[in-house]
């Protein structure tokens, strides 16, 4: 009977440690900062501001240890997410597109930082939990 408790306690510890990261992430995340590092010279300031404003429209809600809801304007899209335990990179996919895996960003401290390379240059978006 004693041998039964050791594996049971280890399994309980394992499952609680797996879900603890998800528990930290549960909630609504909104853009707190957008930085642009465009390689294209002489872009009009209104173009740069438009890019930043479009990024600020994105938010998401982590519902559980595997489900998130992406929100853009009035549209919502449910997705499956997973965080790499070593790198803290969060990836997601939509259930009807399981082969198309997207990178949301990297969880660092209390932020999720997303970096994208575009034809204009690099965009860094910082999300904070509300």
N, C-alpha and C positions, 0 to 999 in steps of 0.2 A: 504494500500500500504506500510506503514511503517513496518508492520509485515513481509512482504515479504523479506525485506533487511537484517533483523537480521539473519534468517537461511541461507540466501545466503552468507553473510559475514563469518559466522561460518563454513560453508562447504568449502569455499575457503581457510580459515585458516587451516582447518583440512587437506585438500589435499596438500597444500603447505608444511605443516610440515611433512607429510608422505613421500613426495618425496625428502625432503631436505637431508635425510640420503643417499638415493640412489644417489643423485647428488654428494655428497662428495665421494662416492665410484666409480663413473664412471671413467673409464680409465683402463690402463694396469698395472697389479701388478706383480712384479717379486720378487724372493727370495733375501733377503738382508743378511740373516744369518741362519745358521743351527747349532743347538746344539744337541749333543747326550749324553744321560745319560744311558749307557748300563750297565745292571746288570751282564752280562757275563764278566768274568775276562779274561785277557790276549788275547783279540782280536787283531789280527795283525793290525797295523796302516793303511795298505792298504785297509782292509775291512771297517774300519770306514770311510776312505776317499771316498771309493766307494759309501757307503750309502749317505754321504753328497752330492757327485757329482750328484747322481740320483735325490735327492730332488731339487737340483738347476736347473734341467731341466724343472721343473713345473712352469708355469705362467698362468695367466688368465686375461681376459678383462671383466669388467662389462660394458655392453652395454646400459642397461636401468634399470629401477627400479625393473625389474623382470628377465631379461635375462643376462646370462653370457656365455662366451666362455672359456673353459678350453683348455690349450695348453700344449702338451707334445711332444717334438721333433718336427716332422712335422705333427702331428695329432692334429685336433681340434674337440672339442665336445661341442655342445650347451646344456646349462642346464638352469633350472628355479631356482632362488635363492630368499631367503627371510631372513631378519635380525630381530631377536627378539628385539623389542624396549626397553626392560628392561635390558636384559643381553648382547645385541649386538653380540650374537652368530649368525653367518651366516651359513645357511644350504642350500643345493641344491639337486636337483634330475634331472634325465634325463627324457624327456617326454615319452619315451618308458618303463621307470621303475619308475613310480610314487610312488610305495610302498617302494622303496629303497632310503631313505633319508640319505644324507651324510653331515657331518659337515665339513665346510671349515675352520672355525676358529673364533676367537673373534676380533672384531674391537675395537682397543684401540688407541686413539690419531690418529696418522697417519699410523698405522700399523695394519695388520691382523696377528694374532698369532695363529698358528695351532699346537696342541699338539697331538701326536699319541703314543699309547702304542703298542709296537711290541713284538715278542718273545725275542728279544735281550734287550729291555728296552724302554725308552722314547726318542722320537725325537721331538724337537721343531723347527718349521720352521717359520721364520718371513718374511712377504711379505710387500714390500713398493710400493707405487704408483709411477710410472715413469713419 
